[in-house]
Amino acid sequence: MGVLALHGSNYKAGQIAALDRHNLRGNRHYSNKEIDRSRTKENVVLVRAENSLYQEAKRRIEKEVAPYQKRKLRKDANWITEFVVTVPEGVREQRNETIRYCRAVIDYFGSRVGVDNIVSAVVHMDETTPHMHLDFTPIVGHTLSAKKIMTRRFLQSLHDELPQYLQKRGFSVERGVHEPELVKQKSRNIHRYKREMETQKETLGKQIQALQAVKQELQKENYKMAERLISRMKSRGYDR
């Protein structure tokens, strides 16, 4: 069974052109060694933005946001939210199934963020692992707000609901671990490591003190006391 893998990012107006070029392979050169340009013709555009991704986002904002807002949009507003969705094992081996999987993911996102908000969806078949770049305008109630969409609850629900949605459509895919959970796991591991180091440090300090006491008794040629101290060290595990 494959594992659901996806992550989302937000993009401002000035970043969209570069994003569009990457998704549509408009650049001449790529530093990513996993891209095989001889296979770029195999990429599939499932949702095509008219003219350009920037122009489509601008059109959506001018239609659905600007007329309803008294203030101008902030210059640092996020115009596009993109999810990169990896095609899981067991699906990626067949081109038709890969396309069907990506269409199902698009349908799910359409039900969550609004079909009209989805402005682009491109499947990259020319990389080592097939994946889809799904772009939508984060418009909620005539407000452009990625914060209102990209909440922890929304991300959590994606990982809970999307596998079930895909399973109902015949895909063998299970829930993965999303980024906040991975961060928590790493944090717990770090805290556990620190606690273990503190415990070892405390034990080592006691070992050093006990050895210094033994050394002092030996220097005094008080062998019986030294033996008692060594015996006490062993009973407390300080000799390990």
SULKA-V344069 format. One record per backbone hydrogen bond with DSSP energy under -1.0 kcal/mol. CO is the residue of the C=O (numbers start at 1). NH is the residue of the N-H. If there is no record, write none. Layout:
BEGIN
co=<CO	CO>
nh=<NH	NH>
END
This chain:
BEGIN
co=<2	5	7	9	11	11	12	13	15	16	17	18	19	20	21	32	36	37	39	40	44	47	50	52	53	54	55	56	57	58	59	60	61	61	65	66	74	80	81	82	83	84	85	88	88	91	94	95	96	97	98	99	100	101	102	103	104	105	106	107	108	109	110	115	117	120	121	121	122	123	124	126	130	131	132	133	134	135	135	136	137	138	143	146	149	151	152	153	154	155	156	157	158	161	162	163	164	166	167	171	172	174	178	179	180	181	182	183	184	185	186	187	188	189	190	191	192	193	194	195	196	197	198	199	200	201	202	203	204	205	206	207	208	209	210	211	212	213	214	215	216	217	218	221	222	223	224	225	226	227	228	229	230	231	232	233	237>
nh=<174	86	84	82	79	80	15	16	19	20	21	22	23	24	26	35	39	40	42	43	123	121	52	56	57	58	59	60	61	62	63	64	65	66	68	69	77	11	136	9	134	7	132	91	92	94	98	99	100	101	102	103	104	105	106	107	108	109	110	111	112	113	114	118	137	135	46	47	133	44	131	36	87	124	85	122	83	119	120	81	139	145	140	150	151	155	156	157	158	159	160	161	162	165	166	167	168	171	170	173	2	4	182	183	184	185	186	187	188	189	190	191	192	193	194	195	196	197	198	199	200	201	202	203	204	205	206	207	208	209	210	211	212	213	214	215	216	217	218	219	220	222	221	223	226	227	228	229	230	231	232	233	234	235	236	238	240>
END
